[in-house]
Structures are given as C-alpha cells and as structure tokens.
Amino acid sequence: MISINKEAMKTVRLIIDEADALGVAVERLPNGTTVIDMGLRAKGGWRAARLYTLVTIGGLGEVTYEPFDVGGRMLSAVRVMIDHPIEGCVASQIAGWRLESPGKEHAAILAGPGRALNTASLDHYFEWTDYRDRHHESVVAIQASEPITVAMADLIAESCEVDTADLYVLIAPNRSLVCAVQVAARIVEQTLHRLAEEGMDLRTLRYAYGFGVVPPLVDDDLISMGRINDSLLYGGIANIAVEGTDEQCEDVAAKVISSACEAYGRPFLEIYEDAGRDFYEIPIELHSPAEIHLNNLTTGRTFSAGAINYDVLAESFF
C-alpha cells in the first residue's frame, strides 16, 4: 500500500537539506516538532513552492511551470500531474482538517498527508475513500498568517498518533508566492470534490492533471485570497481520466464548472464581501474549475465544458 506520509517525507527531507537555497526557515519547537516556514517570515520562492505543492499531494505527482498570457502580460502557471488522484488529492491535498486549538480564535485548516493519519476526527472528505495511511511520521501543510504553536503541534501529533518529534509542519500565508502556487495547483482536488458532490464515484478515477495561473502577488492577505481563488474559478483547467459511461461524463461535466453557478462572473473578493466574508454563504457550485475535460477510458470519448475567463482574471489581477 502507498504511504503518502512516507512518500511526502522524501520531499520534506530535501527541503530541510536545501533550506537556505530554497529561501525557507526550519525551526524545531520545544516539543521536537519541525516547522518549515515557506513564506511567513521566510522569503520562499519558485522552487520552494513546487516542493510545497509536491508535499501536499503526498509526493504522488509532478509539478512544473509554464507561461500563461493574461491581456498581454505574461504570467506563470503551474501544472500538476497526478497518477493517484484519490490518495494524492482526496486523502492529502484537500484542506479538510479543521483544527480547533487552545488560544486561537479561528480554527486552522490543515492539508497534507497527515490528514490520512488523523484518528481523532477524520474530515468528511474521507467518506469518498477507504484509504487510510499508517506511518510513524506525519506531514501537514497550513495556509496561515500566524506561527505554529506548541499546543497546535501537540494536538496534531496526538491526532495522528505520532511522536511530536516525528511531526513536520509546512506553513505559508495567502500573500506568499508559495501559497499562490500551491493554491493554483489545487485545481484537480477542487474538481474532484465537485465531481463527488454531483454523484460521481471517485473510485472510477484513474489519472488527473491540472493547470492554473499563478496570480500577481500583493502584501495583503485579503486581496491575495481573492486572487488565488480567481486563479481556480476563472483560470484553472482540470483534465480527468475516468472509467464510466458517456452519459454520466456528459452530464456531470456541465455541472462542475464555475460558470454553472449564478454567482459566476465577478472577482471572488467581490462575491466574498457580498457574502459577509463568510465562505459558507458562497454557493458550493462556485468552487469549481473554469474548464474541465473528462476522458472516458471505457469509450475513448472526451467531454469538455467551460472556458478560461480572461476578462475577470485581468480585472482581479491588474
């Protein structure tokens, strides 16, 4: 059985070994937990972002960069290729572990392979898979603007049933380059949870790859949050290979694109403000890719829907 924590630790050790060159900071907490700052106080960078993203998919893919033109301005895009979409995305990359910790007003939301070790409170995304991991080391990733505390690390390690010295936490805030890249690379996992919500059995998935524009950076967490969501909703493409029926593929493709939602068509930050800055008031249908291609391996046919919205991207980014 694949251990996503074991696979991810190969990349974590590389990050630690090359911390200075990657522009990241490695800290050992008093309880022995290793925290890797990849954009909070540390600078981070393109290589760090690629490796952070690789960790979040449990080491089960390839992450590369390529150009992306928005209104004559050449930006970068990230492409992520995933051979094991259930283990890499559903069990790892989705930010689904809500960690209520002492002294914190807001719960931290954890992603990464450590989610598959969490025996205390498995998040609901595990209803879509029987996969669970067993490994003596745990890796989690947190998109946050506050440092990791010993109390948080203790709680994570206890939930994963590992020693605190065997816990590794990666952290990067919204405004960082690392975060911008790793969110754009979430286009596959965002698509998978929409497919599941529309009734597709994720066990029929075989391969996946996604492509998403990396937005321009700004030293403001709120604006950054808006832009990185726009990169998914208006600038993200998901390509999924499944074994199913043409009828199901055709039906679901039209439902799991962001333009199928009534709220579509404005920068995410405007939609967020209208919702009272409450994510739960934003329609779940909006959290979809801009464009999807479903390749049915059974028949060889591909069903496509949606398109990149360059106008909204330009409005949001520039």
Contacts in CASP RR format, 6 or more apart in sequence:
PFRMAT RR
TARGET T0000
AUTHOR 0000-0000-0000
METHOD contacts of the structure
MODEL  1
MISINKEAMKTVRLIIDEADALGVAVERLPNGTTVIDMGLRAKGGWRAAR
LYTLVTIGGLGEVTYEPFDVGGRMLSAVRVMIDHPIEGCVASQIAGWRLE
SPGKEHAAILAGPGRALNTASLDHYFEWTDYRDRHHESVVAIQASEPITV
AMADLIAESCEVDTADLYVLIAPNRSLVCAVQVAARIVEQTLHRLAEEGM
DLRTLRYAYGFGVVPPLVDDDLISMGRINDSLLYGGIANIAVEGTDEQCE
DVAAKVISSACEAYGRPFLEIYEDAGRDFYEIPIELHSPAEIHLNNLTTG
RTFSAGAINYDVLAESFF
2 60 0 8 1.000
2 84 0 8 1.000
2 87 0 8 1.000
3 133 0 8 1.000
3 134 0 8 1.000
3 135 0 8 1.000
4 58 0 8 1.000
4 59 0 8 1.000
4 60 0 8 1.000
4 87 0 8 1.000
4 88 0 8 1.000
4 91 0 8 1.000
4 92 0 8 1.000
4 112 0 8 1.000
4 113 0 8 1.000
4 114 0 8 1.000
4 116 0 8 1.000
4 133 0 8 1.000
5 58 0 8 1.000
5 113 0 8 1.000
5 114 0 8 1.000
5 116 0 8 1.000
5 117 0 8 1.000
5 133 0 8 1.000
5 135 0 8 1.000
5 137 0 8 1.000
5 138 0 8 1.000
5 139 0 8 1.000
6 135 0 8 1.000
6 137 0 8 1.000
7 58 0 8 1.000
7 59 0 8 1.000
7 60 0 8 1.000
7 113 0 8 1.000
8 54 0 8 1.000
8 55 0 8 1.000
8 58 0 8 1.000
8 59 0 8 1.000
8 92 0 8 1.000
8 112 0 8 1.000
8 113 0 8 1.000
8 139 0 8 1.000
9 137 0 8 1.000
9 139 0 8 1.000
9 168 0 8 1.000
10 59 0 8 1.000
11 51 0 8 1.000
11 54 0 8 1.000
11 55 0 8 1.000
11 59 0 8 1.000
12 36 0 8 1.000
12 55 0 8 1.000
12 139 0 8 1.000
12 168 0 8 1.000
12 170 0 8 1.000
14 51 0 8 1.000
15 22 0 8 1.000
15 24 0 8 1.000
15 36 0 8 1.000
15 38 0 8 1.000
15 48 0 8 1.000
15 51 0 8 1.000
15 52 0 8 1.000
15 55 0 8 1.000
15 170 0 8 1.000
16 26 0 8 1.000
16 34 0 8 1.000
16 36 0 8 1.000
19 25 0 8 1.000
19 26 0 8 1.000
19 36 0 8 1.000
21 47 0 8 1.000
22 38 0 8 1.000
22 44 0 8 1.000
22 45 0 8 1.000
22 47 0 8 1.000
22 48 0 8 1.000
22 51 0 8 1.000
23 42 0 8 1.000
23 43 0 8 1.000
23 44 0 8 1.000
23 45 0 8 1.000
23 48 0 8 1.000
24 36 0 8 1.000
24 37 0 8 1.000
24 38 0 8 1.000
24 39 0 8 1.000
24 42 0 8 1.000
24 43 0 8 1.000
24 44 0 8 1.000
24 48 0 8 1.000
25 36 0 8 1.000
25 37 0 8 1.000
25 41 0 8 1.000
25 42 0 8 1.000
26 34 0 8 1.000
26 35 0 8 1.000
26 36 0 8 1.000
26 37 0 8 1.000
27 34 0 8 1.000
27 35 0 8 1.000
27 36 0 8 1.000
27 37 0 8 1.000
28 34 0 8 1.000
28 35 0 8 1.000
29 35 0 8 1.000
29 148 0 8 1.000
29 150 0 8 1.000
29 153 0 8 1.000
29 164 0 8 1.000
30 150 0 8 1.000
31 150 0 8 1.000
31 153 0 8 1.000
31 154 0 8 1.000
31 157 0 8 1.000
31 164 0 8 1.000
31 165 0 8 1.000
32 153 0 8 1.000
32 164 0 8 1.000
32 165 0 8 1.000
32 167 0 8 1.000
33 148 0 8 1.000
33 150 0 8 1.000
33 153 0 8 1.000
33 156 0 8 1.000
33 157 0 8 1.000
33 164 0 8 1.000
33 165 0 8 1.000
33 167 0 8 1.000
33 168 0 8 1.000
33 169 0 8 1.000
34 167 0 8 1.000
34 168 0 8 1.000
34 169 0 8 1.000
35 147 0 8 1.000
35 148 0 8 1.000
35 153 0 8 1.000
35 168 0 8 1.000
35 169 0 8 1.000
35 171 0 8 1.000
36 168 0 8 1.000
36 169 0 8 1.000
36 170 0 8 1.000
36 171 0 8 1.000
37 171 0 8 1.000
37 172 0 8 1.000
38 44 0 8 1.000
38 48 0 8 1.000
38 49 0 8 1.000
38 52 0 8 1.000
38 170 0 8 1.000
38 171 0 8 1.000
38 172 0 8 1.000
38 176 0 8 1.000
38 178 0 8 1.000
39 48 0 8 1.000
39 171 0 8 1.000
39 172 0 8 1.000
39 173 0 8 1.000
39 176 0 8 1.000
39 177 0 8 1.000
39 178 0 8 1.000
39 179 0 8 1.000
40 144 0 8 1.000
40 145 0 8 1.000
40 147 0 8 1.000
40 171 0 8 1.000
40 172 0 8 1.000
40 173 0 8 1.000
40 176 0 8 1.000
44 172 0 8 1.000
44 176 0 8 1.000
44 177 0 8 1.000
44 178 0 8 1.000
45 177 0 8 1.000
45 178 0 8 1.000
46 65 0 8 1.000
46 76 0 8 1.000
46 177 0 8 1.000
46 181 0 8 1.000
48 177 0 8 1.000
48 178 0 8 1.000
49 78 0 8 1.000
49 177 0 8 1.000
49 178 0 8 1.000
49 180 0 8 1.000
49 181 0 8 1.000
49 182 0 8 1.000
50 63 0 8 1.000
50 64 0 8 1.000
50 65 0 8 1.000
50 78 0 8 1.000
50 181 0 8 1.000
52 141 0 8 1.000
52 170 0 8 1.000
52 172 0 8 1.000
52 178 0 8 1.000
52 181 0 8 1.000
52 182 0 8 1.000
53 63 0 8 1.000
53 78 0 8 1.000
53 80 0 8 1.000
53 181 0 8 1.000
53 182 0 8 1.000
53 185 0 8 1.000
54 61 0 8 1.000
54 63 0 8 1.000
55 112 0 8 1.000
55 113 0 8 1.000
55 139 0 8 1.000
55 141 0 8 1.000
55 170 0 8 1.000
56 92 0 8 1.000
56 93 0 8 1.000
56 111 0 8 1.000
56 112 0 8 1.000
56 141 0 8 1.000
56 182 0 8 1.000
56 185 0 8 1.000
57 63 0 8 1.000
57 80 0 8 1.000
57 82 0 8 1.000
57 88 0 8 1.000
57 89 0 8 1.000
57 92 0 8 1.000
57 93 0 8 1.000
57 185 0 8 1.000
58 87 0 8 1.000
58 88 0 8 1.000
58 92 0 8 1.000
58 93 0 8 1.000
58 112 0 8 1.000
58 113 0 8 1.000
58 139 0 8 1.000
59 88 0 8 1.000
60 82 0 8 1.000
60 83 0 8 1.000
60 84 0 8 1.000
60 87 0 8 1.000
60 88 0 8 1.000
60 92 0 8 1.000
61 80 0 8 1.000
61 81 0 8 1.000
61 82 0 8 1.000
61 83 0 8 1.000
61 84 0 8 1.000
61 88 0 8 1.000
62 80 0 8 1.000
62 81 0 8 1.000
63 78 0 8 1.000
63 79 0 8 1.000
63 80 0 8 1.000
63 81 0 8 1.000
63 185 0 8 1.000
64 78 0 8 1.000
64 79 0 8 1.000
64 81 0 8 1.000
65 76 0 8 1.000
65 77 0 8 1.000
65 78 0 8 1.000
65 79 0 8 1.000
66 76 0 8 1.000
66 77 0 8 1.000
66 79 0 8 1.000
66 211 0 8 1.000
67 74 0 8 1.000
67 75 0 8 1.000
67 76 0 8 1.000
67 77 0 8 1.000
68 74 0 8 1.000
68 75 0 8 1.000
68 76 0 8 1.000
68 77 0 8 1.000
68 212 0 8 1.000
68 213 0 8 1.000
68 214 0 8 1.000
69 75 0 8 1.000
70 213 0 8 1.000
70 310 0 8 1.000
70 313 0 8 1.000
70 314 0 8 1.000
70 317 0 8 1.000
70 318 0 8 1.000
71 310 0 8 1.000
71 314 0 8 1.000
73 317 0 8 1.000
73 318 0 8 1.000
75 213 0 8 1.000
75 214 0 8 1.000
75 215 0 8 1.000
75 216 0 8 1.000
75 317 0 8 1.000
76 213 0 8 1.000
76 214 0 8 1.000
77 184 0 8 1.000
77 211 0 8 1.000
77 212 0 8 1.000
77 213 0 8 1.000
77 214 0 8 1.000
78 181 0 8 1.000
78 184 0 8 1.000
78 185 0 8 1.000
78 211 0 8 1.000
78 212 0 8 1.000
78 214 0 8 1.000
79 209 0 8 1.000
79 210 0 8 1.000
79 211 0 8 1.000
79 212 0 8 1.000
80 185 0 8 1.000
80 187 0 8 1.000
80 188 0 8 1.000
80 209 0 8 1.000
80 210 0 8 1.000
81 208 0 8 1.000
81 209 0 8 1.000
81 210 0 8 1.000
82 88 0 8 1.000
82 89 0 8 1.000
82 188 0 8 1.000
82 207 0 8 1.000
82 208 0 8 1.000
82 209 0 8 1.000
83 207 0 8 1.000
85 188 0 8 1.000
85 192 0 8 1.000
85 202 0 8 1.000
85 205 0 8 1.000
85 206 0 8 1.000
85 207 0 8 1.000
85 208 0 8 1.000
85 240 0 8 1.000
86 128 0 8 1.000
86 129 0 8 1.000
86 131 0 8 1.000
86 202 0 8 1.000
86 203 0 8 1.000
86 205 0 8 1.000
87 116 0 8 1.000
87 131 0 8 1.000
88 113 0 8 1.000
89 188 0 8 1.000
89 189 0 8 1.000
89 192 0 8 1.000
89 208 0 8 1.000
90 125 0 8 1.000
90 126 0 8 1.000
90 128 0 8 1.000
90 129 0 8 1.000
90 131 0 8 1.000
90 189 0 8 1.000
90 192 0 8 1.000
90 193 0 8 1.000
90 202 0 8 1.000
91 113 0 8 1.000
91 115 0 8 1.000
91 116 0 8 1.000
91 125 0 8 1.000
91 126 0 8 1.000
91 129 0 8 1.000
91 131 0 8 1.000
91 132 0 8 1.000
91 133 0 8 1.000
92 111 0 8 1.000
92 112 0 8 1.000
92 113 0 8 1.000
92 114 0 8 1.000
92 115 0 8 1.000
92 116 0 8 1.000
93 111 0 8 1.000
93 112 0 8 1.000
93 186 0 8 1.000
93 188 0 8 1.000
93 189 0 8 1.000
94 111 0 8 1.000
94 115 0 8 1.000
94 123 0 8 1.000
94 125 0 8 1.000
94 189 0 8 1.000
94 192 0 8 1.000
94 193 0 8 1.000
95 109 0 8 1.000
95 110 0 8 1.000
95 111 0 8 1.000
95 143 0 8 1.000
96 109 0 8 1.000
96 110 0 8 1.000
96 111 0 8 1.000
96 115 0 8 1.000
96 123 0 8 1.000
96 125 0 8 1.000
97 109 0 8 1.000
97 110 0 8 1.000
97 111 0 8 1.000
97 114 0 8 1.000
97 115 0 8 1.000
97 118 0 8 1.000
97 121 0 8 1.000
97 123 0 8 1.000
97 140 0 8 1.000
98 107 0 8 1.000
98 108 0 8 1.000
98 109 0 8 1.000
98 110 0 8 1.000
98 123 0 8 1.000
99 107 0 8 1.000
99 108 0 8 1.000
99 109 0 8 1.000
99 110 0 8 1.000
99 152 0 8 1.000
99 155 0 8 1.000
99 156 0 8 1.000
100 107 0 8 1.000
101 107 0 8 1.000
101 108 0 8 1.000
101 149 0 8 1.000
101 151 0 8 1.000
101 152 0 8 1.000
101 155 0 8 1.000
102 151 0 8 1.000
103 151 0 8 1.000
104 146 0 8 1.000
104 149 0 8 1.000
104 152 0 8 1.000
108 142 0 8 1.000
108 144 0 8 1.000
108 152 0 8 1.000
109 142 0 8 1.000
109 143 0 8 1.000
110 140 0 8 1.000
110 141 0 8 1.000
110 142 0 8 1.000
110 156 0 8 1.000
111 140 0 8 1.000
111 141 0 8 1.000
111 142 0 8 1.000
111 143 0 8 1.000
112 139 0 8 1.000
112 140 0 8 1.000
112 141 0 8 1.000
113 133 0 8 1.000
113 138 0 8 1.000
113 139 0 8 1.000
113 140 0 8 1.000
114 133 0 8 1.000
114 138 0 8 1.000
114 139 0 8 1.000
114 140 0 8 1.000
114 160 0 8 1.000
115 122 0 8 1.000
115 123 0 8 1.000
115 126 0 8 1.000
115 140 0 8 1.000
116 126 0 8 1.000
116 131 0 8 1.000
116 132 0 8 1.000
116 133 0 8 1.000
117 132 0 8 1.000
117 133 0 8 1.000
117 134 0 8 1.000
117 135 0 8 1.000
117 138 0 8 1.000
117 159 0 8 1.000
117 160 0 8 1.000
117 161 0 8 1.000
117 162 0 8 1.000
118 159 0 8 1.000
118 160 0 8 1.000
119 159 0 8 1.000
119 160 0 8 1.000
119 161 0 8 1.000
120 158 0 8 1.000
120 159 0 8 1.000
121 159 0 8 1.000
125 193 0 8 1.000
126 132 0 8 1.000
128 196 0 8 1.000
128 202 0 8 1.000
129 202 0 8 1.000
129 203 0 8 1.000
135 162 0 8 1.000
136 162 0 8 1.000
136 163 0 8 1.000
136 166 0 8 1.000
137 162 0 8 1.000
137 166 0 8 1.000
137 167 0 8 1.000
137 168 0 8 1.000
138 156 0 8 1.000
138 157 0 8 1.000
138 160 0 8 1.000
138 162 0 8 1.000
138 166 0 8 1.000
138 167 0 8 1.000
138 168 0 8 1.000
139 168 0 8 1.000
139 169 0 8 1.000
139 170 0 8 1.000
140 156 0 8 1.000
140 167 0 8 1.000
140 168 0 8 1.000
140 169 0 8 1.000
140 170 0 8 1.000
141 169 0 8 1.000
141 170 0 8 1.000
141 171 0 8 1.000
141 172 0 8 1.000
141 182 0 8 1.000
142 148 0 8 1.000
142 169 0 8 1.000
142 170 0 8 1.000
142 171 0 8 1.000
143 171 0 8 1.000
143 172 0 8 1.000
143 173 0 8 1.000
143 174 0 8 1.000
143 179 0 8 1.000
143 182 0 8 1.000
143 183 0 8 1.000
144 171 0 8 1.000
144 173 0 8 1.000
145 173 0 8 1.000
145 174 0 8 1.000
145 175 0 8 1.000
145 221 0 8 1.000
147 171 0 8 1.000
148 169 0 8 1.000
148 171 0 8 1.000
153 164 0 8 1.000
153 167 0 8 1.000
153 169 0 8 1.000
154 164 0 8 1.000
156 167 0 8 1.000
156 169 0 8 1.000
157 163 0 8 1.000
157 164 0 8 1.000
157 166 0 8 1.000
157 167 0 8 1.000
160 167 0 8 1.000
172 178 0 8 1.000
172 179 0 8 1.000
172 182 0 8 1.000
173 179 0 8 1.000
173 221 0 8 1.000
173 224 0 8 1.000
174 221 0 8 1.000
174 222 0 8 1.000
174 224 0 8 1.000
174 225 0 8 1.000
174 228 0 8 1.000
175 217 0 8 1.000
175 218 0 8 1.000
175 219 0 8 1.000
175 220 0 8 1.000
175 221 0 8 1.000
175 224 0 8 1.000
176 217 0 8 1.000
177 214 0 8 1.000
177 217 0 8 1.000
179 224 0 8 1.000
179 228 0 8 1.000
180 214 0 8 1.000
180 215 0 8 1.000
180 217 0 8 1.000
180 224 0 8 1.000
180 227 0 8 1.000
180 228 0 8 1.000
180 231 0 8 1.000
181 214 0 8 1.000
183 228 0 8 1.000
183 229 0 8 1.000
183 231 0 8 1.000
183 232 0 8 1.000
184 212 0 8 1.000
184 213 0 8 1.000
184 214 0 8 1.000
184 215 0 8 1.000
184 228 0 8 1.000
184 231 0 8 1.000
184 232 0 8 1.000
184 236 0 8 1.000
185 210 0 8 1.000
185 212 0 8 1.000
186 232 0 8 1.000
187 210 0 8 1.000
187 211 0 8 1.000
187 212 0 8 1.000
187 232 0 8 1.000
187 236 0 8 1.000
187 237 0 8 1.000
187 238 0 8 1.000
187 289 0 8 1.000
188 208 0 8 1.000
188 209 0 8 1.000
188 210 0 8 1.000
188 238 0 8 1.000
188 240 0 8 1.000
190 232 0 8 1.000
190 238 0 8 1.000
190 287 0 8 1.000
190 288 0 8 1.000
190 289 0 8 1.000
191 208 0 8 1.000
191 238 0 8 1.000
191 240 0 8 1.000
191 256 0 8 1.000
191 288 0 8 1.000
191 289 0 8 1.000
191 292 0 8 1.000
192 202 0 8 1.000
192 205 0 8 1.000
192 208 0 8 1.000
192 240 0 8 1.000
193 287 0 8 1.000
194 255 0 8 1.000
194 256 0 8 1.000
194 284 0 8 1.000
194 285 0 8 1.000
194 287 0 8 1.000
194 288 0 8 1.000
194 289 0 8 1.000
195 202 0 8 1.000
195 205 0 8 1.000
195 240 0 8 1.000
195 252 0 8 1.000
195 256 0 8 1.000
196 202 0 8 1.000
197 284 0 8 1.000
198 252 0 8 1.000
198 255 0 8 1.000
198 256 0 8 1.000
199 252 0 8 1.000
200 242 0 8 1.000
200 248 0 8 1.000
200 252 0 8 1.000
204 242 0 8 1.000
204 243 0 8 1.000
204 244 0 8 1.000
205 240 0 8 1.000
205 241 0 8 1.000
205 242 0 8 1.000
206 241 0 8 1.000
206 242 0 8 1.000
206 243 0 8 1.000
206 297 0 8 1.000
207 240 0 8 1.000
207 241 0 8 1.000
208 238 0 8 1.000
208 239 0 8 1.000
208 240 0 8 1.000
208 241 0 8 1.000
209 238 0 8 1.000
209 239 0 8 1.000
210 236 0 8 1.000
210 237 0 8 1.000
210 238 0 8 1.000
210 239 0 8 1.000
211 236 0 8 1.000
211 237 0 8 1.000
211 239 0 8 1.000
212 231 0 8 1.000
212 232 0 8 1.000
212 235 0 8 1.000
212 236 0 8 1.000
212 237 0 8 1.000
213 231 0 8 1.000
213 235 0 8 1.000
213 236 0 8 1.000
213 313 0 8 1.000
214 231 0 8 1.000
215 224 0 8 1.000
215 227 0 8 1.000
215 228 0 8 1.000
215 230 0 8 1.000
215 231 0 8 1.000
215 316 0 8 1.000
215 317 0 8 1.000
216 227 0 8 1.000
216 317 0 8 1.000
216 318 0 8 1.000
217 224 0 8 1.000
218 224 0 8 1.000
218 227 0 8 1.000
222 269 0 8 1.000
223 269 0 8 1.000
225 268 0 8 1.000
225 269 0 8 1.000
225 272 0 8 1.000
226 267 0 8 1.000
226 268 0 8 1.000
226 269 0 8 1.000
226 272 0 8 1.000
226 316 0 8 1.000
227 268 0 8 1.000
227 269 0 8 1.000
227 316 0 8 1.000
227 317 0 8 1.000
229 268 0 8 1.000
229 272 0 8 1.000
230 267 0 8 1.000
230 268 0 8 1.000
230 312 0 8 1.000
230 313 0 8 1.000
230 316 0 8 1.000
230 317 0 8 1.000
231 313 0 8 1.000
232 258 0 8 1.000
232 287 0 8 1.000
232 289 0 8 1.000
232 290 0 8 1.000
233 258 0 8 1.000
233 264 0 8 1.000
233 268 0 8 1.000
233 286 0 8 1.000
233 287 0 8 1.000
233 288 0 8 1.000
233 289 0 8 1.000
233 290 0 8 1.000
234 258 0 8 1.000
234 265 0 8 1.000
234 290 0 8 1.000
234 308 0 8 1.000
234 309 0 8 1.000
234 312 0 8 1.000
234 313 0 8 1.000
234 316 0 8 1.000
235 290 0 8 1.000
235 291 0 8 1.000
235 308 0 8 1.000
235 309 0 8 1.000
235 313 0 8 1.000
236 289 0 8 1.000
236 290 0 8 1.000
236 291 0 8 1.000
236 308 0 8 1.000
237 289 0 8 1.000
237 290 0 8 1.000
237 291 0 8 1.000
237 292 0 8 1.000
237 293 0 8 1.000
237 308 0 8 1.000
238 289 0 8 1.000
238 291 0 8 1.000
238 292 0 8 1.000
238 293 0 8 1.000
239 292 0 8 1.000
239 293 0 8 1.000
239 295 0 8 1.000
240 292 0 8 1.000
240 293 0 8 1.000
240 294 0 8 1.000
240 295 0 8 1.000
241 295 0 8 1.000
241 297 0 8 1.000
242 249 0 8 1.000
242 294 0 8 1.000
242 295 0 8 1.000
242 296 0 8 1.000
242 297 0 8 1.000
243 296 0 8 1.000
243 297 0 8 1.000
243 298 0 8 1.000
244 296 0 8 1.000
244 297 0 8 1.000
244 298 0 8 1.000
245 296 0 8 1.000
245 298 0 8 1.000
246 296 0 8 1.000
246 299 0 8 1.000
246 301 0 8 1.000
246 303 0 8 1.000
249 294 0 8 1.000
249 296 0 8 1.000
249 301 0 8 1.000
249 303 0 8 1.000
250 303 0 8 1.000
252 294 0 8 1.000
253 292 0 8 1.000
253 294 0 8 1.000
253 303 0 8 1.000
253 304 0 8 1.000
253 305 0 8 1.000
254 260 0 8 1.000
254 305 0 8 1.000
255 285 0 8 1.000
256 288 0 8 1.000
256 289 0 8 1.000
256 292 0 8 1.000
256 305 0 8 1.000
257 288 0 8 1.000
257 289 0 8 1.000
257 290 0 8 1.000
257 291 0 8 1.000
257 292 0 8 1.000
257 305 0 8 1.000
257 306 0 8 1.000
258 264 0 8 1.000
258 285 0 8 1.000
258 286 0 8 1.000
258 287 0 8 1.000
258 288 0 8 1.000
258 289 0 8 1.000
258 290 0 8 1.000
259 265 0 8 1.000
259 290 0 8 1.000
259 306 0 8 1.000
259 307 0 8 1.000
259 309 0 8 1.000
260 285 0 8 1.000
260 288 0 8 1.000
261 283 0 8 1.000
261 285 0 8 1.000
261 286 0 8 1.000
261 288 0 8 1.000
262 283 0 8 1.000
263 271 0 8 1.000
263 282 0 8 1.000
263 283 0 8 1.000
263 285 0 8 1.000
263 286 0 8 1.000
264 286 0 8 1.000
265 309 0 8 1.000
265 312 0 8 1.000
266 312 0 8 1.000
267 312 0 8 1.000
267 315 0 8 1.000
267 316 0 8 1.000
268 316 0 8 1.000
269 316 0 8 1.000
271 282 0 8 1.000
271 286 0 8 1.000
272 279 0 8 1.000
272 282 0 8 1.000
275 281 0 8 1.000
275 282 0 8 1.000
290 306 0 8 1.000
290 307 0 8 1.000
290 308 0 8 1.000
290 309 0 8 1.000
291 304 0 8 1.000
291 305 0 8 1.000
291 306 0 8 1.000
291 307 0 8 1.000
291 308 0 8 1.000
292 304 0 8 1.000
292 305 0 8 1.000
292 306 0 8 1.000
293 302 0 8 1.000
293 303 0 8 1.000
293 304 0 8 1.000
294 302 0 8 1.000
294 303 0 8 1.000
294 304 0 8 1.000
295 301 0 8 1.000
295 302 0 8 1.000
296 302 0 8 1.000
296 303 0 8 1.000
END
